[in-house]
Amino acid sequence: MTPQQHELDRLNELRTIIGRANRAYYVDDAPFLADSEYDALVIELRDLEQRHPELDGGSSPTDQVGAPVSQAFAPVLHGAPMLSLDNAFSLAELAAWEQRMMRLLGLSAGTDIEYVCELKIDGLSVSILYEDGNLVRAATRGDGTTGEDITANIRTIKCIPHSLQRHTGNPVKIEIRGEVFLSHQEFARINAELEERAGRTFANCRNAAAGSLRQKDPQVTAQRNLHALFYTVGEVSGWSVNEQSTLLKQYRDWGLPTNSHVRKCKGLAEVSKFVDEWETRKEQLDYDIDGVVIKVDSFHLQRELGQVSRAPRWAIAYKYPALQVRTKVERIDVQVGRTGALTPVAILAPVAVGGVIVSRATLHNEDEIHRKDVRQGDTVVVQRAGEVIPEVVEVVAGERTGLEREFVMPQTCPICGTPVVRVPGEAVTRCPNHACPARQQQSMEHFVSRAAMDIEGLGTRHIEQLLATGVVRDVADIYLLNSEKLATLDRMGEKLASRLLQNIEASKTRPLSKLIFALGIRHIGERSASILASHFGTLDNLRHATAKDLAGIHEIGQTMADSVTAWFSEPRHSELIDKLILVGVRPQDSAALQVSNDLAGKSFVFTGTLTKLKREQAEEIVRARGGRASSSVSRNTSFVVAGDAAGSKLEKAQTLGVPILSEEDFIELVGNYNSASAQSPLDV
């Protein structure tokens, strides 16, 4: 494999993992990556994208905020985007951030910018709309553009006023933004109650807050003593303010809760003192923080600095090092995943890490265990930064007694007993038995997941029962389920069964890209599945494509091409596709969405905030006309479409001489894209 191909595979792998992590964190309230591990993956992806802009295909998670909203709540379009923040992990990175701002503002070295430092609350971001001083709507952040309507639940939080205290000059309309969270004491109380009812407990305060706020029944939310702190503003009319510090004071005057631990600092020297102070003091708080947010105080300077991609230039989050404790490795278990990958997991002597009891930590793979030299019986340093699955940082070799036992990867699968294999050059050992119960379980869970066929209601426990009893043997058998078969499942009442069957039926016509991803083809993530669906149009075209056909597609290299052709060439997979078709699975062919080919060979980059179209809609219009939507600007870019508050991509386009369109220009260019006979009004 060439270095270029290796980096392409790694880039696509990172995008898939980070995309799944975003959905797990923001939508499912069930994160599976450590904060520190997630941050490291994002840094690695950004580095790859910067070094290889030619590999960019648009819709990178580095350009996105949060994740798509859940269908469980009504969507809410934010008046102004809810952005994310870039991170700094050292004072040197803070200094580099300030230097970039100084250059953009044209300020000389030695000039002290005034900042506001705020504690970074580890909760759920919300936006609350007040009109004429009255609370009318509340929403989660969602994907930054569209959130979930949680108005009824927000109204149950005692510290959030339903009406702002009256003052002269109250705004006609204002989006108040902040964080909803739980105290450590309340978190412990909720989990204790759930344990008494044999319910599923929350892993940490952030998950508990998110799960409590996103309840369908507001009465459940009301029973959990959620708190909120507000710190920023979205869309506003009939009122203005000039500084962040003044905004916070005004919030307090209106009766809105703000954090009392806020400090106005002049220059980075004072910022550094605040950061250092709270690295120790944070342990005294009764709620979780994972860092400090530093903002330029002046709104005039904020507007001048603007934003890039998903984050403002005028603010940054300083992240504290992950929490670390010592504990013992009692044993090392091996788990088997969907692709047969064997993953070693350290079973630990339970230990409290930042308010959460930790008893497991991932060890990733055999090479990682040997690199860290983790042995059964070792004393180890375990790291946690708000995550569900912590990691072993290092072994405390000085505490070894000589009784520790080295880990040896099993030669046979711990589930089915099949001899395992490890392909030369790969770090992962795999079970090759496709009928392995663990692989079947994981594969079926992947198939029904939201990112795939999205069959809500068919959870892990139900799949385990269906496989164990032989009611289903493959994913196609899901579509043969009926009321009688579902009645054999634990806690599956008549109403739940009826709803599940409706969800199964609805999944038969998911988009082709969803089905391709659901099949679990190795190396094919959500993004590459979408590319394949757009290129081939139908499942039949894809299953008969050659490796040469596939390798020639932008972003689909030889490794992916070989993986796809190998998957479809296996008789059992061909039989599965035939069976899926037989039971009525008819994915929406992407070919039906292609309205013309008049943008073939043209690439578009969208930057800033679009007001008439969502960015996803605009990109789909381009693809529907045969064009390509990208997320980075190069000399080969045909057009940059600049919305409000366009950032560095607009600047780069101007430097390279790439044609720039406004949103109105773009709409005129593509014309009535819903009509198959529509012609572009411009000669592109």
N, C-alpha and C positions, 0 to 999 in steps of 0.2 A: 504494500500500500504506500502510495506517495505521501510526503508530508502534507501536500495540499489536500488530498482526499481525506487524510486523517483529521485535519483541522475542520473540514466540511462536516464529517461525521460527528465530531465533537461539538461543533456549533449547533447542529440540529438536535443532538442529544440534550444539550444544555437548554435550548429553547423549549423542548418538550418537558423536561424536568421542572423548569422554572414555571412554565405555564400550568402544570399540574399543581405545583406548590402554591401558586397564586389562588387557584380555585379552592384548594383545600383550606387555605388560610382565610380568604375573604368570603367565600360562599358557603363552604361546608362546615366552617368552624372546627376543622379537624386537621391541623397542620401535621406534616410528617417530617419536616426538616427543621433542624436547629436554626435559630436566627443567624448564628455565625456561619453555619454551613450554607444557608441561603445567600447571605451576603457574599461569601466567597465565590459561589457559582455565578452570581450576577457580575461580579468584578471580572471573572474569567471570560464570561460571554461578551462583555463590553470590550475587553481587550482584543478578542478574536474579531469582533465586528469592526473595530477601528483599524486593525491591521489588514483586514480582508473585506473592504467595502463591496467588492465584486460578488461576495457570497450572500449579500443582503437580499432578502426577498420580500421585505415588508412584514408588518405585524409582529415585530420582535417584542418580547416581554420587557426589554429595556426601554421601549417607547410607550409602554402601557402603564396604567394606574389600576391597581386592584385586579378585579376579575369581573366577567359578565354577571349580571344580577340573577338571582334565583327566580324561578317561575312561581315560587310560593307567595311572592308579594307583587303588588302592582308596581310597574316601573314609574320612576319620577325623573324628569329631565331637570338637571341642575341649571339654575340661572347662569352660573359661572362655573367652569370646571373645578373639581376638587383635585388638586395636584398632590403628588407625592414629594418626598424630599431626597436629595442626594445625601450620602453619608460620608463622614470623616471618622477615621479610627485612630488618629494621632494629632498632636498639636502641629506637627509639620504639615499635615493635610489641611488643617484649618488655615495655616499661614498661606498655603498655596491657593486656597479658595479666596482668601482676602486679596491676594496679589492679582488674581484674575479680575476681580471686581474693580480694583484700583485702575487697572489698564482700561477696562471698558468705560469707567467714569472719567478717565483722564486726570486722575488725582496723582499728585506727586508722592514719592516715598516719604514716610513719616507722618502723613495725614492720618488722624485718628477718626475712624468712622464710629458713629454711635450705634450700638447694638442693644437689643433686648434679648436676654437669656431666659428661657423657660424650660421647666422640666418636661421631658418627653414621656407623656403618660402612655402606658401600654394597655390600650383599650380598643374600643370600636369607634371610628370616626363617624360623625353625624353632621347633618346640615338641617337647621330648623328655620323655616320661613315665617317671619312675622310681617303682617300687613296691618298698617295703622295701629301698631303696638300689640296685635293679637296673634297668638300662635295658630297658624292655619295648616301647616304641613311639616312633616319631618321625614328625612330619608337617610339611608346609609350612603357611604361613598360609592359603592358599586364599582363600575369601571372608570370612575372619575367624571364621566359625562352623564350617565344614567344610574340612579340609585334605586333602592327599594323603599316603598312607602311603609314607614313604621310609626305613623302619626299616633295611632291609638296607644301604642306601647310607650312612646315618649311621654304622653300625657300622664302616665302613671308614675313617672319619676318625680318625687316630691320637690327636689331642689330646682326643677325647671319651671319657671313661671309661665302660666297660660297667657298672661298679659304683662307687657313691660311696664314698669313704674313710669308714670307720666312725667315728662320733662319738656321744656320748650324745645322745639325742633326735632321731635321724634321722627324717624324716617317713615316715609310712606310704605316702603317695602325693603326688607333686609334679610339676607341669609346669614344667620348666626351659626358659626361652626366650632366644633370642639370634639371632646372625647367622652364617651360613656364608659365607666369602669366599675369594678367591684373592689371593696376593701378586702384585706386578707381575712379579717374576722368573718365577714359575710360569705366569702368563698368557702371557708371551713364549715359554716353552718349549712349552706346549700348542699355541699357534698355529703355531710353527715345525714341529712334528711334523705338524699337519694340512696345512700347505702342502706338505710333502714327499710326503704321500699324495694330494695334489690334492683334499683335503677342504675343506669350508666352514669358514672361520675364524670366531672370535668377534670381535664388534665392540669389546667392552670387558670389564673384569674381572668386572663384575656379571653380564653375560650368560654368561660362561664358567663362573662359579660355579654359576649356576642350571642351565645345561645339563649341567654335570658331576654335580650332585646329583640331577637328575631323569632319570638314565639308567635304562633298563630292566635293564641288566646291571651289577650292583654291582662287577664286576671292572674295568669302565671307570672308575667313580668312584674305585676304590682306586688307580688309576694316576695320578690327579690329586691333588696334594698340597693338598687343601682344609684350611682352618683354620676355627676357630669361636671366638667370644667370646660370653659369656652375661651378661645384664644385667637380666632381669626374670622374673616368676613368674606362672604361671596358676593352675589349680586346685591346692589343697594341703589335706591332712588330716593330723592328728597332729603338727602343728608350726606355729609362728608366729614372726613377726619383726616388729619395730616400725618399722624405718627402711630406706630404700633402701641407705644406706651399710653397714648391718649385713648386709643380704642379700648384697651383693657380697663381703664378707669371708667369710661362710659358704660361698658358692660356692667361693671359693679353698680353704677348709679341706676341702671335699669333693673337691677335685681337679679342679674345673671351671675352664677358662680364662676369665679376665675381662680387660678392658682395663686396662693399668697407668696409662693417662693419664686418670684420673678424679680430680675434685677436689670436695671439699665446700666450698660457698661460702655466706657469710652475706650476704644481700641482693644486689640487682642490680648493685651496683658491683663486687663480686668476680666475679659472673657475666660482666660485660662484659669484665673483664681476661682471663678464660679464653678467651672468644670471640675477642677481638682477638689473643691470643697464638697460637692455633691456626690462624688465617687464614694466618699465615706459616709456622708449623711443619708444617702438613699436607703440604707439599711434601717433607719429610724422611721421611715414612712410606713403607713398602713396600707399602701397600695404600690403597685409595680411601676417603676420607670426603667427605661433601658438606655437613657442618655439625656442629653440637653439639646434643645433646639435654639440655634442662634439666628436672629433675624436683624436685618438692617432696620433701624427704627423709622427712618424717614420714608413715607409713602411716595414722595416725589422721586427719591433715589430708587425705590423698588420698581416704579414704573419705568424708569430709565434703564434699569438693568434687565427687566423683562424675564423671560423664561426660556429654557431649552427642553425640548421633548416633553417629558412628564413632570419636570421639576422647575421651581423658580431659581434664578441665579442669586437672589438676595437672601436666601435662607439655606441652612444646612443642619443636619442632625449629627451631633457628635455622639457616637455609640460607645458605651463603656464595654470593657472586656467582659466576656461571658463569665457567669458565676461558676466557680470551681470548688469541688470538695473531694475528700479522699474516701474511698470505700474499698471493699474486698470483691474480687471476682470469684463467685462461688462455683460457677461452671460456665462453659461456652456451648451454647446450643447452635444448631444450624437450621435455618429456615429455607424453604424451597419456594421460589417465585414462579410467576406466569411463564417465563421463558426457560424455566428449569434452573435458573441461577441459584446457587447455594450461598446464602448470606449468613456468616457467623454473627451471633448476638451474645454479648456478655450478660449473664444473669448475675446481678449484683446484690450484695447485702443492702437492703433498703436504707436509703439515706435521704435526708431532707436537703433539697437544693433550691434556694430561693422560694421556700414555701410550698414546694411540690415534692412528694415522695417519689424518688427515682429507684427503680429496681432492674432496669434494662438499659443497655446502651449498644448501639450498632458498632460493629467492627469492620463493616464494609466488605472485605474480601480477604483471602488467604495472604496475599502479599502485604496488605496493610497490617495484619496481625504480626507477621514476621518483622516488618519494618519497625513497629513499636515494641515488638517482643512481649506481647501480652500472653500471660500464662494463667492457667487455672490456679487460684489461690493467691494471685498477686494483689498487692495494694496498688490502686490506680487513682489517678486524678480524673474525675468526671466533670465535664463542662456542660453547663446549661445556660441558655439565654432566653428563656421563655418557651423553649420547644417541648414537644411531646417526647421525642426519642433523643436523648442526650448522646454524647459521644465520649469515648475514652481519649483523653488528651495525651497522657503519658503514664508510664509505669514508675512507681517509686522503688527503684531497684535496690536501694539501701535497706529496705525492710524485708527483703527475701530471706527465707529460712532454709532454703534448699529442698523444701517439700513441694514446691510449685511444679505443675506439670505442663509441658509444652503442648500447644494445640497442634493437632494433626487433622487435616481435612479428611473426612471419611471417603473411603474408596467406593462406597455404594451409597445410593440415595437414602437418607434416613427415613423417608416416608414409604417408598416402594421397593427398595433394595436393589434397584438397577445400578450397575457399575457407572460411575460418573466419568465425565470427560472434561478436559481442559484444552482448548485449542491453543496451539503455540502463538505467543504474542498477545494473548488476552489474559486479563487478571481474574476472570470469573470462571469458576468450576460449575459445570451444569449437569443436571440429570437429563439424559436424552430421551427418556420414556415419556412420550406424549400422553400416555394413559395414566401417568402418575396422578394420584388423587389430589396432591397439593397443586400441581400444575393445572389440572382441570378446574379446581376451585378458583385459583387466581385468574385463570383465563376467562371464566364465566363472570367473575366479579368485574373484570375489565370490560367485558362486552356490554354489560348492563349499566356501566357507570355513566355519569352525566355527560362527560366529554365524548362518549361513544354513542350507544343506542338509547341512552337516557331512559331506562325502564325503572321508574321510581317505585319503591315498595318491595323490590326483590333484593333483600339484603344478604349479608354474609351468612347468617344463621339459616335462612331459608334455602339458599343455594347448597349449603352443606348437607341439609336434610334431603333435598331433592337428589343430590348425587349419591348419598349414602344408601338411599332406598331404591336407586336405579330408575326413578321416575324420569330423570333426564340423564342423557349420556354425553350430549354436546349442546352447543348454544342453539342449534336449530330446534331442539326438543322444547325449548322455552315456548315456542309458538304453537306447541301441541298441548300446552297445559289447559285444563278446564276446571270448573268448580269442584268436581269430584276429586281430582288429583290435588288441588290446593287444600282441600279440606283435611288432608292428612298432615299438614304442617302445623307446628305448635303456634298457638296464638293467632291463627289465621281465620278470623270470623268471616261471615258472609259478606259484609260490607267491604272489608279489606280485600277479600278475594275478587269481588266485582270490580273494585277500583284498579287492582293490579292487572286484571285481564284487559281492562280498557287501556291501561298504559302500555301493555304488551302489543295490543292491536295498533295503537298510535305509532309505535316505534317502527312498524313495517315500512313506513314511507319517510323515514329520516333521510336527510341529504346523503348523497353518495359518499362524500368525504367522511361522514360519521361512520358509515359501515366499513370503509377501508380501514379507518383507525381502530374500529372495534374488533376487526379480525386479528389484531395483535401481531402483525407482520414485523419481524425484527428490524430495527433501525427506522421504522416508519412512525413518526409522531403525528400530532394533530396538523402541524403546518405542512409537512410533506404529503400527508393524506389529502389535504385540500389542493395542493399543487397537482397531484395525480388525478384527482377528480376533475379539476378544471381542464387539464390537458386531454384526458381520454374521453371525458363526457359520460361514458357508460361503463358499468362493471364488466360487460362482455369485452369491450375494447381493451380494458386494462388486463384482464386475465389472459388475453392472447397476445399481449405486447412482448416483444423480445427485449433482451438486456440492452441491445444496441438502441432500440427505440427509447428506452427508459433513461439510459445514461446521457442521452443528448438533451434532456430537459433541464432547463435552468434550475439549479439547486438540487437536482437528483443526480448524484454521482454514481460511480461504478459500484460502490459498496451497496448502496440502496437498490440499485438496479438488479444486482445479483441476488439480493435478498428477496425482492419481490418475485422475480422469475422462479427462484428456487421454491418459494412458498406455493405459488400457483401450480408448479409442476408436480407437486406431491399428490398422488391419487386421493389420499384422504381429505386433502383440502379442496380438491376439485369436487369430490363427492359432497363435502359440506356446503359449498356454494350452490350446487344443484339442489340440495335438500332445502337450503334457505329460500331459494326461489320457489320450490315446490310448496312450502308452507306459507307462502304469500308475502315474503319480504320483497318489496319493490322500491328500492331507494330512488329518490328524486335524481334523475340523470342530470348531470351538470350541462350536458349538451343542450338540454331544453332551455337552459338559462342564457345561452349564447344568442344575443339578438343581432349581432353583426360582427364583422371583422375589420371595421374601418380604423381601429386603433392598433392593429397588428404592428409589432415592431416598435411601439411607442411605450416609454416608461414614465410613470408619474410618481412624484413624491409630494405628500400632503404634510403641511406644517402649520402650526397655530390652531386656533379654534374655528371650526366651521359653524355657521349659524343656521343654515338652511338644510344641510345634510349632516348626518353623522359621518365620521371618517370611514367607518366600515362600509357604509352605503356607497360613498364616493369610490372607494377601492373596488367594490363589487361591480359598480357601473363600468369602471375601466376594464376589469376582467371580462365582463359580459360583452364588451366590444372588441375583445381580442388583445387588449393591452396588458401591461404589467404594472402593478403597484409596488413600489419599493419604499424603504424607510430611510435610505441614505442617498445623498446627492453626489453625483460624479459627473464627469464630462459626458458620459453616455446618457444622462438623464434627459428626457425630451422636454418635460415641463415640471416646474415646481408650482403647486397650488398653495398660495399663502393665505391663511385665515387670520383672525385677530391674534395679536401677541405672538406673531411668528418669530422664531428665534434664530439659532445658529444655522439651520438649514437654509433659511432665506439669505443669510449673509454669504454662505458658501456658494449658493446659486448665483448671486450677484457677482461674486469674485470670478466664477467660472464662465459667466456669460450665459447661463442656462435660462431659457424663456420662463418668465414668471406670470402666473395667472391669478386673478382674484377668484373667489368662490363663484361670483357671478359670471366671470369669463369661462370658468370650467363648465358651469351649467349650460351656458350658451354653446360651448364646444360640443358637448355630448348630446344636446338636444333632447328630444323625447326618446330616451333610451328604452322605454317600455314597448316601443313599436319596433317590430322586426324590420320594418321597411324604412325606419328613420335614418336619415343621412346626416352626417356631421355638417353643421353650418360653416365650419372652417375647413380649409384644405390642410389636413394634418399629415 
